[in-house]
Amino acid sequence: MEWFVLALIASVLWAVTDVLDKYILTEHIRNPISYQLLLLFTEVPIPFLLLALMPISFCFPWSALSMLAGLILCSSFLLYYRAMAVEEASRVISLLYVGPIFVLPLAFMFLGESLGISQYLGVVLLVSSTVLVSYRKVKGKKSSAISPALGFMLTFDLFHAGYAILAKYILNFINNWHFLFWWLIGRLVGGFLLFCFPRFRRDFLTDFPTIAKSVFFWRSFGTCLSFIGVISYYTAVSVKSISLVAAVPSAEPFFVLLFTVLLSSIMPGILEEEVNRRAFALKMSAIVFIVLGAWLIAR
């Protein structure tokens, strides 16, 4: 079960960075494009560190495909940051990890990973969790409303599922260190392409001078934690079925909810998170569905 522990460690580390993302996007950088460019800026030293620690070579076509995977992930995360800017962190992360809905059929079609009855039941539970977490009460109205993050996150999940299948396929041919290096290069290329758009460049250059040093520190800290999680996760992916590994991070919403509720209680005003009885019960029900669905998928 070493692969499970590695994937779970990644979930905890990513949950911390999710909370940091929400705080920075809410309090400091409202523009998701500017935030994506800032994040990529903090990732620039990592490929140089990998080059200093181990020999890296270009192996066609796997290195090129790894760069493509990084480019896809970089582009799709714009949807995630847009969702974070308009919705609570625990709801966004719950929607983020219904990705196995798309991973399972794609893994079956392209990697030949078979599906069982428990996997299909797990998918049903994940879909149910999406419905639960996507509805909330609107002030002044008796009815509930769909979360504004739903469309962004379901689109992100579809792109991320395709990315996960591509990553698993590549890892059949090269080791995870070579994959991660070229994957990072692809992410940085994606950032460069974003910077080439006049509007995005103008917004970033406008936002950049206003960013406090503390924001740079916490974003850099989050980047370090996130990359350690990436190493842990793709080590698990390299030795186990993507259908199984991709289901484990579905526990991440639990950690995000735990961290945000603790912060809301200890440091009021840092993050806004509904903690009344009804909202908490709804979120916990959705998280239980997600964890149970992930467990059925991973059986």
C-alpha positions as CSV (number, residue, x, y, z in Angstrom):
1,M,0.0,0.0,0.0
2,E,3.0,2.3,-0.4
3,W,1.4,3.9,-3.4
4,F,-1.7,4.8,-1.4
5,V,0.4,6.5,1.3
6,L,2.3,8.5,-1.3
7,A,-1.0,9.6,-3.0
8,L,-2.4,10.5,0.4
9,I,0.6,12.6,1.4
10,A,0.2,14.5,-1.9
11,S,-3.4,15.2,-0.9
12,V,-2.5,16.7,2.4
13,L,0.2,18.9,0.9
14,W,-2.1,20.0,-1.9
15,A,-4.8,20.9,0.6
16,V,-2.4,23.3,2.3
17,T,-1.6,25.0,-1.0
18,D,-5.4,25.1,-1.8
19,V,-6.0,27.2,1.3
20,L,-3.1,29.4,0.4
21,D,-4.5,29.8,-3.1
22,K,-7.9,30.8,-1.8
23,Y,-6.4,33.4,0.7
24,I,-4.2,35.0,-1.9
25,L,-6.9,35.1,-4.6
26,T,-9.4,36.6,-2.2
27,E,-7.2,39.1,-0.4
28,H,-4.4,40.0,-2.7
29,I,-4.6,39.0,-6.4
30,R,-8.1,38.9,-7.8
31,N,-7.0,38.3,-11.4
32,P,-6.6,34.5,-12.0
33,I,-4.3,35.1,-14.9
34,S,-1.9,37.2,-12.9
35,Y,-2.0,34.6,-10.1
36,Q,-1.1,31.8,-12.6
37,L,1.8,33.8,-13.9
38,L,3.0,34.5,-10.3
39,L,2.8,30.8,-9.5
40,L,4.8,29.9,-12.6
41,F,7.4,32.6,-11.7
42,T,8.0,30.8,-8.4
43,E,8.5,27.5,-10.3
44,V,11.3,28.7,-12.5
45,P,14.2,27.6,-10.1
46,I,12.9,24.0,-9.9
47,P,14.0,22.7,-13.4
48,F,17.5,24.1,-12.7
49,L,17.6,22.3,-9.3
50,L,16.6,19.0,-11.1
51,L,19.3,19.5,-13.7
52,A,21.9,20.1,-10.9
53,L,20.9,16.9,-9.1
54,M,20.5,14.4,-11.9
55,P,21.3,13.9,-15.6
56,I,18.3,14.9,-17.8
57,S,18.2,14.3,-21.6
58,F,15.6,14.9,-24.3
59,C,14.0,11.7,-25.4
60,F,11.6,12.0,-28.4
61,P,8.6,11.7,-28.3
62,W,8.3,11.2,-24.6
63,S,9.9,14.5,-23.5
64,A,7.8,16.4,-26.0
65,L,4.6,14.6,-24.8
66,S,5.6,15.5,-21.2
67,M,5.9,19.1,-22.2
68,L,2.5,18.9,-23.8
69,A,1.1,17.4,-20.6
70,G,2.5,20.4,-18.6
71,L,1.1,22.8,-21.1
72,I,-2.4,21.2,-20.8
73,L,-2.3,21.4,-17.0
74,C,-1.0,25.0,-17.0
75,S,-3.9,26.0,-19.3
76,S,-6.6,24.1,-17.4
77,F,-5.6,25.5,-14.0
78,L,-6.8,28.9,-15.2
79,L,-10.3,27.5,-14.7
80,Y,-9.4,26.3,-11.2
81,Y,-8.2,29.8,-10.2
82,R,-11.2,31.4,-11.7
83,A,-13.4,29.1,-9.6
84,M,-11.4,29.9,-6.5
85,A,-12.0,33.6,-7.0
86,V,-15.8,33.2,-7.0
87,E,-16.4,30.3,-4.6
88,E,-15.4,28.9,-1.2
89,A,-12.3,26.7,-1.1
90,S,-14.0,23.6,0.2
91,R,-16.7,23.7,-2.5
92,V,-14.1,24.2,-5.3
93,I,-11.9,21.4,-4.1
94,S,-14.9,19.1,-3.7
95,L,-15.7,19.8,-7.4
96,L,-12.0,19.4,-8.3
97,Y,-11.9,15.8,-7.2
98,V,-14.9,14.3,-9.0
99,G,-12.3,13.9,-11.8
100,P,-12.5,10.1,-11.6
101,I,-15.9,10.4,-13.3
102,F,-13.9,11.2,-16.5
103,V,-10.7,9.3,-15.7
104,L,-12.4,5.9,-15.5
105,P,-13.9,5.8,-19.0
106,L,-10.8,7.4,-20.5
107,A,-8.5,4.9,-18.8
108,F,-10.7,2.1,-20.1
109,M,-10.7,3.4,-23.7
110,F,-7.0,4.4,-24.0
111,L,-5.1,2.3,-21.4
112,G,-7.3,-0.8,-21.3
113,E,-7.9,-0.5,-17.5
114,S,-11.0,-2.6,-16.8
115,L,-14.1,-1.4,-14.8
116,G,-16.1,-3.3,-12.3
117,I,-19.5,-2.8,-10.6
118,S,-17.9,-1.1,-7.6
119,Q,-16.2,1.4,-9.9
120,Y,-19.5,2.3,-11.5
121,L,-21.1,2.7,-8.1
122,G,-18.2,4.9,-7.0
123,V,-18.8,7.1,-10.1
124,V,-22.5,7.5,-9.1
125,L,-21.5,8.6,-5.6
126,L,-19.0,11.1,-7.0
127,V,-21.7,12.6,-9.3
128,S,-24.0,12.8,-6.3
129,S,-21.3,14.6,-4.3
130,T,-21.1,17.1,-7.2
131,V,-24.8,17.9,-6.9
132,L,-24.6,18.2,-3.1
133,V,-21.7,20.6,-3.1
134,S,-22.8,22.7,-6.0
135,Y,-26.0,24.0,-4.4
136,R,-26.2,26.6,-1.7
137,K,-28.7,28.9,-0.1
138,V,-28.8,32.5,-1.5
139,K,-29.4,35.3,0.9
140,G,-32.9,36.7,0.7
141,K,-34.2,33.7,-1.4
142,K,-35.9,30.4,-0.3
143,S,-34.4,28.4,-3.2
144,S,-30.9,27.3,-3.7
145,A,-28.6,28.3,-6.5
146,I,-26.0,26.4,-8.6
147,S,-22.4,27.2,-7.5
148,P,-20.8,29.7,-10.0
149,A,-17.7,27.4,-9.9
150,L,-19.6,24.3,-11.3
151,G,-19.0,25.0,-15.0
152,F,-15.4,26.0,-14.5
153,M,-14.6,22.9,-12.4
154,L,-16.3,20.3,-14.5
155,T,-14.5,21.6,-17.6
156,F,-11.3,21.5,-15.5
157,D,-12.0,17.9,-14.5
158,L,-12.4,16.9,-18.1
159,F,-9.1,18.5,-19.2
160,H,-7.4,17.1,-16.1
161,A,-8.6,13.6,-16.8
162,G,-7.2,13.7,-20.3
163,Y,-3.9,15.0,-18.9
164,A,-3.8,12.2,-16.3
165,I,-4.2,9.5,-19.0
166,L,-1.5,11.1,-21.0
167,A,0.8,11.3,-18.0
168,K,0.3,7.6,-17.1
169,Y,1.0,6.6,-20.7
170,I,4.2,8.6,-20.8
171,L,5.4,7.1,-17.5
172,N,5.3,3.7,-19.1
173,F,8.3,4.7,-21.1
174,I,10.4,7.2,-19.0
175,N,11.0,7.6,-15.3
176,N,9.1,10.1,-13.2
177,W,12.1,12.5,-12.8
178,H,12.5,12.9,-16.5
179,F,8.7,13.3,-16.9
180,L,8.6,16.0,-14.1
181,F,11.4,18.0,-15.6
182,W,9.9,18.2,-19.1
183,W,6.4,18.6,-17.5
184,L,7.7,21.7,-15.7
185,I,9.2,23.0,-18.9
186,G,5.8,22.6,-20.6
187,R,4.2,24.6,-17.7
188,L,6.7,27.4,-18.1
189,V,6.1,27.5,-21.8
190,G,2.4,27.8,-21.1
191,G,3.2,30.8,-18.8
192,F,5.3,32.4,-21.5
193,L,2.5,32.0,-24.0
194,L,0.1,33.6,-21.6
195,F,2.5,36.5,-21.1
196,C,2.6,37.1,-24.9
197,F,-1.1,38.2,-24.9
198,P,-1.1,42.0,-24.5
199,R,-4.1,42.0,-22.1
200,F,-2.7,39.3,-19.8
201,R,0.8,41.0,-19.8
202,R,-0.7,44.4,-19.0
203,D,-2.8,43.0,-16.2
204,F,0.2,41.1,-14.7
205,L,2.5,44.1,-14.9
206,T,-0.1,46.2,-13.2
207,D,-0.7,43.7,-10.4
208,F,2.9,42.8,-9.9
209,P,4.2,46.0,-8.2
210,T,1.3,45.8,-5.7
211,I,2.1,42.3,-4.5
212,A,3.4,42.3,-0.9
213,K,6.6,40.4,0.0
214,S,4.6,38.2,2.3
215,V,2.5,37.0,-0.7
216,F,5.7,36.1,-2.6
217,F,6.9,34.2,0.5
218,W,3.7,32.2,1.0
219,R,3.3,31.5,-2.7
220,S,6.9,30.2,-2.9
221,F,6.2,28.1,0.2
222,G,3.1,26.8,-1.5
223,T,5.0,26.0,-4.6
224,C,7.6,23.9,-2.6
225,L,4.8,22.0,-0.9
226,S,2.9,21.5,-4.1
227,F,6.0,20.1,-5.9
228,I,6.8,17.7,-3.1
229,G,3.2,16.5,-3.5
230,V,3.7,16.2,-7.2
231,I,6.8,14.0,-6.7
232,S,4.9,11.8,-4.2
233,Y,1.8,11.5,-6.5
234,Y,3.7,10.7,-9.7
235,T,5.8,8.1,-7.9
236,A,2.6,6.4,-7.0
237,V,1.3,6.8,-10.6
238,S,4.5,5.2,-12.0
239,V,3.9,2.0,-10.1
240,K,0.1,1.7,-9.9
241,S,-3.0,2.0,-12.1
242,I,-4.1,5.6,-12.8
243,S,-7.7,4.6,-12.0
244,L,-6.6,3.7,-8.5
245,V,-4.1,6.5,-7.8
246,A,-6.4,9.2,-9.2
247,A,-9.1,8.3,-6.8
248,V,-7.0,8.8,-3.6
249,P,-6.8,12.6,-3.8
250,S,-10.5,12.7,-3.6
251,A,-9.9,12.8,0.2
252,E,-8.4,16.3,-0.3
253,P,-11.7,18.2,0.2
254,F,-11.8,16.7,3.8
255,F,-8.4,18.2,4.6
256,V,-9.3,21.6,2.9
257,L,-12.5,21.8,4.9
258,L,-10.6,20.9,8.1
259,F,-7.9,23.5,7.5
260,T,-10.4,26.3,6.5
261,V,-12.7,25.6,9.5
262,L,-9.8,25.7,11.8
263,L,-8.5,29.0,10.3
264,S,-12.0,30.5,10.4
265,S,-12.3,29.6,14.1
266,I,-8.8,30.6,15.2
267,M,-8.2,33.6,12.9
268,P,-11.6,35.0,11.9
269,G,-11.5,37.2,8.8
270,I,-8.6,35.3,7.1
271,L,-11.0,33.1,5.1
272,E,-14.7,33.2,4.7
273,E,-16.2,29.8,5.0
274,E,-19.8,28.8,5.9
275,V,-19.6,26.9,9.1
276,N,-23.3,26.9,10.2
277,R,-24.9,23.6,10.9
278,R,-26.7,23.2,7.6
279,A,-23.7,24.2,5.4
280,F,-21.3,22.1,7.4
281,A,-23.6,19.0,7.2
282,L,-24.0,19.5,3.4
283,K,-20.3,19.7,2.8
284,M,-19.5,16.8,5.1
285,S,-22.1,14.7,3.3
286,A,-20.6,15.5,-0.1
287,I,-17.1,14.7,1.3
288,V,-18.3,11.3,2.6
289,F,-19.8,10.6,-0.8
290,I,-16.5,11.5,-2.4
291,V,-14.4,9.4,-0.1
292,L,-16.7,6.4,-0.3
293,G,-16.9,6.7,-4.1
294,A,-13.1,6.9,-4.3
295,W,-12.8,3.8,-2.1
296,L,-15.2,1.9,-4.3
297,I,-13.2,2.9,-7.3
298,A,-9.9,1.9,-5.7
299,R,-11.1,-1.5,-4.4
